[in-house]
Structures are given as structure tokens and as C-alpha cells.
């Protein structure tokens, strides 16, 4: 569980890291996004030293460059070097560029970006690399460790690394539920977080492997914003898409008891029949994965974003309600 930061008492009033709190009567974690952004700027050069708990080794293994994204340090779950497992045909496997821009996809009914009710992007603390726990404390999501790295490239600038782009990531838990929406976890904010791309265009997160719920291929949602200042309005997103996870890795994970129901759901869908990835089998969205179910998996994808085109996705599908809790299932298409 995360420890809530304590404000410092100064002659001018309560402060945090030498800066007066915008809301003197509120806790540090309730100061708002503007306060978070100033904190991020002040700490940008030391983000790689911030520790959030287990997963440091896995996150370091999947980072493709020396960007300023925070690593998940602290007490690592394991010191073993993960061995390559079955991998998908993701674009980073050979070091070549993806063939085209990342496809625009729906954000689904549970984005938590303010476009469908709940808004995690307005929460102080949303800019973080370890997304397993709710912001400011609360439940920590259980499951197979996953270190996710997305490398964002700017097609309008010759596929240069998209330095300073802010990437919001979210996905379901091991039971198929989404924080802020699913029954019983409406007040949780876990498995959601924003990172800012460093000079290599990469952003990294420490999380858990998501479940497979009824009707959808296993996936991770993300939105790309030009800068961290733009996350206050979901309409500012310049790309909304999803990461697909390889079948062989999913089958290994879903054999574990924490993922009850996922194996049966996976057997009912394929990349070509999925209502999101089915257009092309997820060829531009299928991640490269290494590691194992014990030490954790490293998931990576190169994402080309063309700012000269108009985004065509991001809104919630009509009729989307909150997913049920418990075993995977009950989520409408597009989630």
C-alpha cells in the first residue's frame, strides 16, 4: 500500500518538496493535476531513481533506451534474469519500424479519462510508473508481474522519438474488472497511470498481466497526449489504441489460479475474430513479450503516431455500462 506523503510545515504554510500547497487544507495527494505537473518537472532528472516496489529488474530489462521515465525500483520481486519465452510478432523484435501508424481504436466504456464519467487523469498522483496500487493507497492488484514499455515515434517528424509525449495506460485486473467502474472496485484507481516519454520516446510501467474476459482478446489500452499538460482533457489525445498480447504467453498465464475463467474466454476468441484487432489480426499492435510466469513478463511495442492525421477513436461505445466484478465476463464489446 502506498504511503501518503506528509506536507512540510514552513513559515509560509504547508509545503511539499519546498513548494507551497495549492490547497493548504488538503493532503499532498489531493492537490490536483497542476501541482502534479510542477512536481514532475522538478523531479524529471531523477525519475529513474524513484522506487515503487517490486518489479525493478523486469522494468529495467524491458526499457529500450536511456529515457527519463521512472523505473520501478525498491525491493525487487526477483534478481533472476528472465529467459525469453514465446514472443509475438511485435514490431520491436527485429528492430525495424512498424509498417504504418498505430491504428485508432475505441477507448472502451472504462477509460477513466473523463470521457465516460470517472476521471483518473484529474487525480494527484496519476503520473507514476508503478500502477499496481490505487493512488494514495488502497488495494494492490494481484497477478503475474508485467513490465510494459511503449516506444512512441513521431511520424510527422521523421519518426523521431516523441520526447515529452504523455502516455496514459489502463487495463483490467486478473478477474477482468476495471478500477473506477467494476462492482466492488469503483473506488480503486489501480492499473491506471501516466508516464512522460524521455529522449528515446519510451515510457515504462510496472503492472500485472491482464485477464481475458468474455468477448475480447487480451489487451492493454493507451492514449497518447502531446504533453503532460494536455491530459486534463481527453479530447487532447492524439492517438488512442490498444496493445494485443500473444496467445502462447496468455495460455501460460491463464493456467494459473489467479486467472480463473480466462482460459475458457480465450478459447472463444481469436485475433482475427476480435472486434478490435480483427481488421488485420492486430499486426501493428501485437506486443513482443519475453520472460516467464514466475519472474514476470516484459511486454514492449513500438508505436508510430502521425500528428498530421485526425484521431478517429476514443469515445466510449454506446450502451457501455460498468463491468461486473468477480470472474472475467460481462463486459460489452469494445472494452
GURO-45328 format. One record per residue (C-alpha): residue in three letters; x, y, z. Coordinates in nm, 3 decimals. Layout:
N
@aa: ALA; px: X; py: Y; pz: Z
...
end
This chain:
335
@aa: UNK; px: 0.000; py: 0.000; pz: 0.000
@aa: UNK; px: 0.139; py: 0.344; pz: -0.093
@aa: UNK; px: 0.231; py: 0.584; pz: 0.186
@aa: UNK; px: 0.056; py: 0.921; pz: 0.167
@aa: UNK; px: 0.323; py: 1.197; pz: 0.159
@aa: UNK; px: 0.329; py: 1.430; pz: 0.460
@aa: UNK; px: 0.344; py: 1.807; pz: 0.396
@aa: UNK; px: 0.629; py: 2.012; pz: 0.538
@aa: UNK; px: 0.546; py: 2.298; pz: 0.772
@aa: UNK; px: 0.712; py: 2.625; pz: 0.668
@aa: UNK; px: 0.666; py: 2.986; pz: 0.788
@aa: UNK; px: 0.461; py: 3.049; pz: 0.473
@aa: UNK; px: 0.239; py: 2.745; pz: 0.529
@aa: UNK; px: 0.232; py: 2.371; pz: 0.443
@aa: UNK; px: 0.461; py: 2.270; pz: 0.155
@aa: UNK; px: 0.586; py: 1.962; pz: -0.031
@aa: UNK; px: 0.939; py: 1.941; pz: -0.170
@aa: UNK; px: 0.981; py: 2.312; pz: -0.099
@aa: UNK; px: 0.663; py: 2.422; pz: -0.281
@aa: UNK; px: 0.360; py: 2.567; pz: -0.104
@aa: UNK; px: 0.050; py: 2.352; pz: -0.139
@aa: UNK; px: -0.220; py: 2.492; pz: -0.369
@aa: UNK; px: -0.485; py: 2.362; pz: -0.128
@aa: UNK; px: -0.349; py: 2.423; pz: 0.220
@aa: UNK; px: -0.629; py: 2.229; pz: 0.390
@aa: UNK; px: -0.590; py: 1.917; pz: 0.174
@aa: UNK; px: -0.338; py: 1.632; pz: 0.176
@aa: UNK; px: -0.049; py: 1.629; pz: -0.071
@aa: UNK; px: -0.222; py: 1.365; pz: -0.287
@aa: UNK; px: -0.528; py: 1.589; pz: -0.323
@aa: UNK; px: -0.354; py: 1.897; pz: -0.466
@aa: UNK; px: -0.466; py: 1.835; pz: -0.824
@aa: UNK; px: -0.307; py: 1.778; pz: -1.163
@aa: UNK; px: -0.145; py: 2.122; pz: -1.187
@aa: UNK; px: 0.050; py: 2.054; pz: -0.867
@aa: UNK; px: 0.147; py: 1.708; pz: -1.002
@aa: UNK; px: 0.280; py: 1.857; pz: -1.325
@aa: UNK; px: 0.503; py: 2.101; pz: -1.135
@aa: UNK; px: 0.626; py: 1.810; pz: -0.924
@aa: UNK; px: 0.702; py: 1.609; pz: -1.238
@aa: UNK; px: 0.900; py: 1.895; pz: -1.391
@aa: UNK; px: 1.101; py: 1.949; pz: -1.071
@aa: UNK; px: 1.183; py: 1.579; pz: -1.042
@aa: UNK; px: 1.227; py: 1.496; pz: -1.414
@aa: UNK; px: 1.602; py: 1.447; pz: -1.390
@aa: UNK; px: 1.573; py: 1.196; pz: -1.107
@aa: UNK; px: 1.272; py: 0.995; pz: -1.217
@aa: UNK; px: 1.489; py: 0.695; pz: -1.295
@aa: UNK; px: 1.587; py: 0.677; pz: -0.928
@aa: UNK; px: 1.235; py: 0.669; pz: -0.784
@aa: UNK; px: 1.140; py: 0.336; pz: -0.625
@aa: UNK; px: 0.790; py: 0.198; pz: -0.611
@aa: UNK; px: 0.833; py: -0.164; pz: -0.503
@aa: UNK; px: 0.876; py: -0.498; pz: -0.673
@aa: UNK; px: 0.946; py: -0.523; pz: -1.043
@aa: UNK; px: 1.267; py: -0.320; pz: -1.082
@aa: UNK; px: 1.457; py: -0.593; pz: -1.261
@aa: UNK; px: 1.174; py: -0.665; pz: -1.502
@aa: UNK; px: 1.121; py: -0.298; pz: -1.582
@aa: UNK; px: 1.492; py: -0.239; pz: -1.643
@aa: UNK; px: 1.501; py: -0.538; pz: -1.875
@aa: UNK; px: 1.226; py: -0.403; pz: -2.097
@aa: UNK; px: 1.346; py: -0.043; pz: -2.121
@aa: UNK; px: 1.484; py: 0.012; pz: -2.469
@aa: UNK; px: 1.683; py: 0.326; pz: -2.405
@aa: UNK; px: 1.802; py: 0.584; pz: -2.156
@aa: UNK; px: 1.491; py: 0.794; pz: -2.133
@aa: UNK; px: 1.390; py: 0.975; pz: -1.818
@aa: UNK; px: 1.091; py: 0.754; pz: -1.739
@aa: UNK; px: 1.081; py: 0.636; pz: -1.379
@aa: UNK; px: 1.194; py: 0.280; pz: -1.313
@aa: UNK; px: 1.014; py: 0.073; pz: -1.054
@aa: UNK; px: 1.289; py: 0.035; pz: -0.801
@aa: UNK; px: 1.279; py: -0.075; pz: -0.439
@aa: UNK; px: 1.256; py: -0.435; pz: -0.329
@aa: UNK; px: 1.264; py: -0.637; pz: -0.648
@aa: UNK; px: 1.049; py: -0.947; pz: -0.677
@aa: UNK; px: 1.341; py: -1.140; pz: -0.822
@aa: UNK; px: 1.702; py: -1.089; pz: -0.921
@aa: UNK; px: 1.697; py: -1.358; pz: -1.185
@aa: UNK; px: 1.741; py: -1.256; pz: -1.546
@aa: UNK; px: 1.423; py: -1.353; pz: -1.727
@aa: UNK; px: 1.471; py: -1.601; pz: -2.010
@aa: UNK; px: 1.297; py: -1.536; pz: -2.340
@aa: UNK; px: 0.958; py: -1.702; pz: -2.371
@aa: UNK; px: 0.735; py: -1.733; pz: -2.672
@aa: UNK; px: 0.705; py: -1.394; pz: -2.836
@aa: UNK; px: 0.451; py: -1.226; pz: -3.056
@aa: UNK; px: 0.531; py: -1.074; pz: -3.393
@aa: UNK; px: 0.561; py: -0.726; pz: -3.248
@aa: UNK; px: 0.748; py: -0.462; pz: -3.444
@aa: UNK; px: 1.034; py: -0.432; pz: -3.196
@aa: UNK; px: 1.154; py: -0.790; pz: -3.235
@aa: UNK; px: 1.374; py: -0.715; pz: -3.537
@aa: UNK; px: 1.441; py: -0.350; pz: -3.461
@aa: UNK; px: 1.253; py: -0.239; pz: -3.773
@aa: UNK; px: 0.980; py: 0.024; pz: -3.782
@aa: UNK; px: 0.615; py: -0.080; pz: -3.788
@aa: UNK; px: 0.468; py: -0.063; pz: -4.138
@aa: UNK; px: 0.221; py: 0.214; pz: -4.057
@aa: UNK; px: 0.069; py: 0.441; pz: -3.794
@aa: UNK; px: -0.080; py: 0.270; pz: -3.487
@aa: UNK; px: -0.449; py: 0.204; pz: -3.562
@aa: UNK; px: -0.706; py: 0.421; pz: -3.388
@aa: UNK; px: -0.919; py: 0.211; pz: -3.154
@aa: UNK; px: -1.200; py: 0.271; pz: -2.908
@aa: UNK; px: -1.108; py: 0.367; pz: -2.554
@aa: UNK; px: -1.390; py: 0.140; pz: -2.443
@aa: UNK; px: -1.653; py: 0.205; pz: -2.176
@aa: UNK; px: -1.400; py: 0.220; pz: -1.890
@aa: UNK; px: -1.135; py: 0.478; pz: -1.987
@aa: UNK; px: -1.126; py: 0.674; pz: -1.663
@aa: UNK; px: -1.017; py: 0.980; pz: -1.862
@aa: UNK; px: -1.330; py: 1.188; pz: -1.801
@aa: UNK; px: -1.494; py: 1.094; pz: -2.132
@aa: UNK; px: -1.724; py: 0.841; pz: -1.962
@aa: UNK; px: -1.773; py: 0.957; pz: -1.605
@aa: UNK; px: -1.474; py: 0.868; pz: -1.388
@aa: UNK; px: -1.158; py: 1.076; pz: -1.439
@aa: UNK; px: -0.830; py: 0.937; pz: -1.305
@aa: UNK; px: -0.638; py: 1.196; pz: -1.505
@aa: UNK; px: -0.762; py: 1.464; pz: -1.265
@aa: UNK; px: -0.617; py: 1.277; pz: -0.966
@aa: UNK; px: -0.298; py: 1.391; pz: -0.799
@aa: UNK; px: -0.052; py: 1.104; pz: -0.833
@aa: UNK; px: -0.168; py: 0.973; pz: -1.173
@aa: UNK; px: 0.179; py: 1.045; pz: -1.317
@aa: UNK; px: 0.354; py: 0.727; pz: -1.199
@aa: UNK; px: 0.528; py: 0.419; pz: -1.335
@aa: UNK; px: 0.409; py: 0.157; pz: -1.083
@aa: UNK; px: 0.036; py: 0.126; pz: -1.143
@aa: UNK; px: -0.041; py: -0.184; pz: -0.937
@aa: UNK; px: -0.178; py: 0.008; pz: -0.636
@aa: UNK; px: -0.452; py: 0.266; pz: -0.616
@aa: UNK; px: -0.339; py: 0.625; pz: -0.598
@aa: UNK; px: -0.267; py: 0.731; pz: -0.242
@aa: UNK; px: -0.322; py: 0.380; pz: -0.102
@aa: UNK; px: -0.595; py: 0.121; pz: -0.120
@aa: UNK; px: -0.589; py: -0.217; pz: -0.289
@aa: UNK; px: -0.289; py: -0.353; pz: -0.477
@aa: UNK; px: -0.386; py: -0.561; pz: -0.780
@aa: UNK; px: -0.257; py: -0.920; pz: -0.769
@aa: UNK; px: -0.136; py: -1.118; pz: -1.067
@aa: UNK; px: 0.167; py: -1.219; pz: -1.274
@aa: UNK; px: 0.417; py: -0.929; pz: -1.285
@aa: UNK; px: 0.430; py: -0.738; pz: -1.611
@aa: UNK; px: 0.672; py: -0.464; pz: -1.717
@aa: UNK; px: 0.532; py: -0.268; pz: -2.010
@aa: UNK; px: 0.736; py: -0.042; pz: -2.238
@aa: UNK; px: 0.589; py: 0.161; pz: -2.523
@aa: UNK; px: 0.821; py: 0.349; pz: -2.757
@aa: UNK; px: 0.641; py: 0.644; pz: -2.916
@aa: UNK; px: 0.766; py: 0.774; pz: -3.252
@aa: UNK; px: 0.663; py: 1.100; pz: -3.421
@aa: UNK; px: 0.589; py: 1.022; pz: -3.786
@aa: UNK; px: 0.540; py: 1.390; pz: -3.871
@aa: UNK; px: 0.898; py: 1.448; pz: -3.757
@aa: UNK; px: 1.066; py: 1.167; pz: -3.948
@aa: UNK; px: 0.984; py: 0.900; pz: -3.688
@aa: UNK; px: 1.194; py: 1.075; pz: -3.426
@aa: UNK; px: 1.136; py: 0.971; pz: -3.064
@aa: UNK; px: 0.829; py: 1.161; pz: -2.940
@aa: UNK; px: 1.007; py: 1.326; pz: -2.647
@aa: UNK; px: 0.775; py: 1.466; pz: -2.376
@aa: UNK; px: 0.465; py: 1.289; pz: -2.506
@aa: UNK; px: 0.243; py: 1.179; pz: -2.216
@aa: UNK; px: 0.103; py: 0.825; pz: -2.237
@aa: UNK; px: -0.194; py: 0.713; pz: -2.028
@aa: UNK; px: -0.220; py: 0.333; pz: -1.986
@aa: UNK; px: -0.503; py: 0.130; pz: -1.831
@aa: UNK; px: -0.621; py: -0.231; pz: -1.833
@aa: UNK; px: -0.831; py: -0.484; pz: -1.642
@aa: UNK; px: -0.721; py: -0.686; pz: -1.339
@aa: UNK; px: -0.676; py: -1.064; pz: -1.311
@aa: UNK; px: -1.052; py: -1.107; pz: -1.269
@aa: UNK; px: -1.140; py: -0.899; pz: -1.575
@aa: UNK; px: -1.262; py: -0.593; pz: -1.384
@aa: UNK; px: -1.168; py: -0.228; pz: -1.436
@aa: UNK; px: -1.095; py: 0.000; pz: -1.143
@aa: UNK; px: -1.328; py: 0.301; pz: -1.108
@aa: UNK; px: -1.609; py: 0.107; pz: -1.285
@aa: UNK; px: -1.639; py: -0.260; pz: -1.186
@aa: UNK; px: -1.858; py: -0.372; pz: -0.899
@aa: UNK; px: -1.665; py: -0.362; pz: -0.573
@aa: UNK; px: -1.368; py: -0.166; pz: -0.709
@aa: UNK; px: -1.538; py: 0.158; pz: -0.807
@aa: UNK; px: -1.328; py: 0.346; pz: -0.551
@aa: UNK; px: -0.998; py: 0.196; pz: -0.664
@aa: UNK; px: -0.766; py: 0.354; pz: -0.921
@aa: UNK; px: -0.517; py: 0.073; pz: -0.974
@aa: UNK; px: -0.387; py: -0.035; pz: -1.316
@aa: UNK; px: -0.402; py: 0.322; pz: -1.444
@aa: UNK; px: -0.113; py: 0.564; pz: -1.486
@aa: UNK; px: 0.063; py: 0.826; pz: -1.697
@aa: UNK; px: 0.428; py: 0.843; pz: -1.796
@aa: UNK; px: 0.618; py: 1.106; pz: -1.996
@aa: UNK; px: 0.846; py: 0.995; pz: -2.278
@aa: UNK; px: 1.217; py: 1.062; pz: -2.242
@aa: UNK; px: 1.468; py: 1.137; pz: -2.513
@aa: UNK; px: 1.428; py: 0.786; pz: -2.659
@aa: UNK; px: 1.049; py: 0.817; pz: -2.679
@aa: UNK; px: 0.987; py: 0.534; pz: -2.434
@aa: UNK; px: 0.754; py: 0.508; pz: -2.137
@aa: UNK; px: 0.759; py: 0.218; pz: -1.890
@aa: UNK; px: 0.515; py: 0.082; pz: -1.634
@aa: UNK; px: 0.519; py: -0.187; pz: -1.366
@aa: UNK; px: 0.188; py: -0.371; pz: -1.364
@aa: UNK; px: 0.029; py: -0.717; pz: -1.377
@aa: UNK; px: -0.074; py: -0.929; pz: -1.674
@aa: UNK; px: -0.440; py: -0.855; pz: -1.757
@aa: UNK; px: -0.714; py: -1.119; pz: -1.773
@aa: UNK; px: -0.912; py: -1.232; pz: -2.075
@aa: UNK; px: -1.278; py: -1.154; pz: -2.031
@aa: UNK; px: -1.568; py: -1.272; pz: -2.244
@aa: UNK; px: -1.575; py: -1.140; pz: -2.599
@aa: UNK; px: -1.235; py: -0.969; pz: -2.616
@aa: UNK; px: -0.877; py: -1.067; pz: -2.693
@aa: UNK; px: -0.638; py: -0.986; pz: -2.401
@aa: UNK; px: -0.529; py: -0.625; pz: -2.437
@aa: UNK; px: -0.396; py: -0.305; pz: -2.281
@aa: UNK; px: -0.545; py: 0.038; pz: -2.354
@aa: UNK; px: -0.343; py: 0.355; pz: -2.404
@aa: UNK; px: -0.383; py: 0.719; pz: -2.507
@aa: UNK; px: -0.102; py: 0.945; pz: -2.629
@aa: UNK; px: -0.107; py: 1.317; pz: -2.549
@aa: UNK; px: 0.134; py: 1.581; pz: -2.690
@aa: UNK; px: 0.250; py: 1.681; pz: -2.340
@aa: UNK; px: 0.159; py: 1.607; pz: -1.980
@aa: UNK; px: -0.022; py: 1.943; pz: -1.965
@aa: UNK; px: -0.275; py: 1.808; pz: -2.215
@aa: UNK; px: -0.405; py: 1.518; pz: -2.006
@aa: UNK; px: -0.662; py: 1.740; pz: -1.835
@aa: UNK; px: -0.894; py: 1.690; pz: -2.136
@aa: UNK; px: -0.929; py: 1.354; pz: -2.310
@aa: UNK; px: -1.014; py: 1.538; pz: -2.634
@aa: UNK; px: -0.646; py: 1.637; pz: -2.649
@aa: UNK; px: -0.536; py: 1.278; pz: -2.713
@aa: UNK; px: -0.355; py: 1.247; pz: -3.047
@aa: UNK; px: -0.377; py: 0.866; pz: -3.053
@aa: UNK; px: -0.598; py: 0.610; pz: -2.881
@aa: UNK; px: -0.518; py: 0.244; pz: -2.930
@aa: UNK; px: -0.468; py: -0.098; pz: -2.769
@aa: UNK; px: -0.182; py: -0.345; pz: -2.723
@aa: UNK; px: -0.258; py: -0.710; pz: -2.810
@aa: UNK; px: -0.089; py: -0.988; pz: -2.612
@aa: UNK; px: 0.047; py: -1.308; pz: -2.775
@aa: UNK; px: -0.163; py: -1.622; pz: -2.749
@aa: UNK; px: 0.107; py: -1.859; pz: -2.621
@aa: UNK; px: 0.201; py: -1.629; pz: -2.335
@aa: UNK; px: -0.165; py: -1.577; pz: -2.246
@aa: UNK; px: -0.224; py: -1.951; pz: -2.234
@aa: UNK; px: 0.064; py: -1.993; pz: -1.988
@aa: UNK; px: -0.058; py: -1.715; pz: -1.759
@aa: UNK; px: -0.422; py: -1.818; pz: -1.768
@aa: UNK; px: -0.340; py: -2.168; pz: -1.647
@aa: UNK; px: -0.275; py: -2.009; pz: -1.304
@aa: UNK; px: -0.545; py: -1.998; pz: -1.036
@aa: UNK; px: -0.538; py: -1.616; pz: -1.013
@aa: UNK; px: -0.682; py: -1.605; pz: -1.364
@aa: UNK; px: -0.982; py: -1.832; pz: -1.320
@aa: UNK; px: -1.210; py: -1.813; pz: -1.622
@aa: UNK; px: -0.958; py: -1.654; pz: -1.858
@aa: UNK; px: -0.859; py: -1.977; pz: -2.033
@aa: UNK; px: -1.219; py: -2.052; pz: -2.126
@aa: UNK; px: -1.272; py: -1.696; pz: -2.250
@aa: UNK; px: -0.952; py: -1.705; pz: -2.457
@aa: UNK; px: -1.066; py: -2.025; pz: -2.627
@aa: UNK; px: -1.375; py: -1.842; pz: -2.756
@aa: UNK; px: -1.194; py: -1.561; pz: -2.938
@aa: UNK; px: -0.902; py: -1.507; pz: -3.176
@aa: UNK; px: -0.705; py: -1.210; pz: -3.303
@aa: UNK; px: -0.890; py: -1.235; pz: -3.633
@aa: UNK; px: -1.236; py: -1.260; pz: -3.478
@aa: UNK; px: -1.182; py: -0.993; pz: -3.210
@aa: UNK; px: -1.396; py: -0.684; pz: -3.271
@aa: UNK; px: -1.096; py: -0.452; pz: -3.223
@aa: UNK; px: -0.795; py: -0.639; pz: -3.364
@aa: UNK; px: -0.991; py: -0.840; pz: -3.622
@aa: UNK; px: -0.946; py: -0.596; pz: -3.911
@aa: UNK; px: -0.583; py: -0.701; pz: -3.959
@aa: UNK; px: -0.517; py: -0.953; pz: -3.683
@aa: UNK; px: -0.351; py: -0.685; pz: -3.470
@aa: UNK; px: -0.038; py: -0.686; pz: -3.687
@aa: UNK; px: 0.065; py: -0.336; pz: -3.572
@aa: UNK; px: -0.048; py: -0.388; pz: -3.213
@aa: UNK; px: 0.084; py: -0.731; pz: -3.120
@aa: UNK; px: 0.345; py: -0.687; pz: -2.849
@aa: UNK; px: 0.684; py: -0.853; pz: -2.823
@aa: UNK; px: 0.697; py: -1.048; pz: -2.495
@aa: UNK; px: 0.980; py: -1.218; pz: -2.306
@aa: UNK; px: 1.014; py: -1.363; pz: -1.957
@aa: UNK; px: 0.812; py: -1.624; pz: -1.769
@aa: UNK; px: 0.516; py: -1.653; pz: -1.536
@aa: UNK; px: 0.737; py: -1.678; pz: -1.227
@aa: UNK; px: 0.975; py: -1.388; pz: -1.277
@aa: UNK; px: 0.732; py: -1.183; pz: -1.479
@aa: UNK; px: 0.696; py: -1.076; pz: -1.840
@aa: UNK; px: 0.845; py: -0.786; pz: -2.032
@aa: UNK; px: 0.597; py: -0.651; pz: -2.285
@aa: UNK; px: 0.706; py: -0.399; pz: -2.548
@aa: UNK; px: 0.561; py: -0.229; pz: -2.855
@aa: UNK; px: 0.680; py: 0.046; pz: -3.088
@aa: UNK; px: 0.400; py: 0.295; pz: -3.159
@aa: UNK; px: 0.414; py: 0.528; pz: -3.459
@aa: UNK; px: 0.192; py: 0.835; pz: -3.414
@aa: UNK; px: 0.112; py: 1.069; pz: -3.703
@aa: UNK; px: 0.013; py: 1.411; pz: -3.570
@aa: UNK; px: -0.077; py: 1.526; pz: -3.922
@aa: UNK; px: -0.383; py: 1.297; pz: -3.921
@aa: UNK; px: -0.705; py: 1.347; pz: -3.726
@aa: UNK; px: -0.772; py: 1.095; pz: -3.446
@aa: UNK; px: -1.084; py: 0.891; pz: -3.516
@aa: UNK; px: -1.131; py: 0.700; pz: -3.189
@aa: UNK; px: -1.152; py: 0.749; pz: -2.818
@aa: UNK; px: -1.520; py: 0.773; pz: -2.733
@aa: UNK; px: -1.697; py: 0.506; pz: -2.530
@aa: UNK; px: -1.923; py: 0.263; pz: -2.721
@aa: UNK; px: -2.290; py: 0.341; pz: -2.677
@aa: UNK; px: -2.462; py: 0.148; pz: -2.405
@aa: UNK; px: -2.144; py: 0.061; pz: -2.221
@aa: UNK; px: -2.210; py: 0.009; pz: -1.852
@aa: UNK; px: -1.988; py: -0.088; pz: -1.563
@aa: UNK; px: -1.842; py: -0.438; pz: -1.594
@aa: UNK; px: -1.937; py: -0.694; pz: -1.336
@aa: UNK; px: -1.691; py: -0.793; pz: -1.068
@aa: UNK; px: -1.566; py: -1.141; pz: -0.995
@aa: UNK; px: -1.478; py: -1.382; pz: -1.273
@aa: UNK; px: -1.395; py: -1.241; pz: -1.617
@aa: UNK; px: -1.703; py: -1.169; pz: -1.820
@aa: UNK; px: -1.994; py: -0.932; pz: -1.852
@aa: UNK; px: -1.806; py: -0.665; pz: -2.044
@aa: UNK; px: -1.967; py: -0.525; pz: -2.359
@aa: UNK; px: -1.780; py: -0.523; pz: -2.694
@aa: UNK; px: -1.517; py: -0.256; pz: -2.731
@aa: UNK; px: -1.395; py: -0.277; pz: -2.372
end
